[in-house]
Amino acid sequence: MKKLIIAAAISVLASIAAMAQASSTPWTWQLQTGYSTSTKSMDSGWNGATSVGYQFTDAFKLNFDLGYFQGKIKETNLQNHIWTFMVAPTYVYHASANDQVYGFVGAGLAERGSKTYMDSASSEIHLPSESKFAAEAGIGYNHFFNKSVGINLQATYTYMAFERSLEPVDGRVGLIVRW
């Protein structure tokens, strides 16, 4: 019991120290849209993402990202839709009071719905609904017009471990709000 109380006290003190270093507007929300490149099994297409982040220090932020990729399955006219959920630690460099440059690496899951289609050789191919490991890395730029609202530009590489691997690189533009 004594060890549990000591561990809880250390956790509370560490949390207070992290919160004390946080900026006056530690929370952020982003809404982005963009275009992704062709992959091994999916043609280029649109994507979108939203994320919520918490800035623990001036240089360290943790994001929770929900992404959506849409593109045609190669050699067909069928659309493929993939959802991703990532947790991404982010390093933030403050170039000025209104400008930030950042880099991140994240890991999570990718979810694809079931599809059945005919390929160019007229044989039926079935892609089952599945969830697989996914990872992402990227760089970005934020420009804030005031203390709370800004624009965001980001380039992202995403790896999705499906049987027919997907590795899109995309460019995104969006809105960022902090509070």
Secondary structure, 3 states (H helix, E strand, C coil): CHHHHHHHHHHHHHHHHHHHHCCCCCEEEEEEEEEECCCCCECCEEEEEEEEEEECCCCEEEEEEEEEEEEEECCCCCEEEEEEEEEEEEEEEECCCCEEEEEEEEEEEEEECCEEEECCCCCEEEECCEEEEEEEEEEEEEEECCCCEEEEEEEEEEEECCCCCECCEEEEEEEEEEC
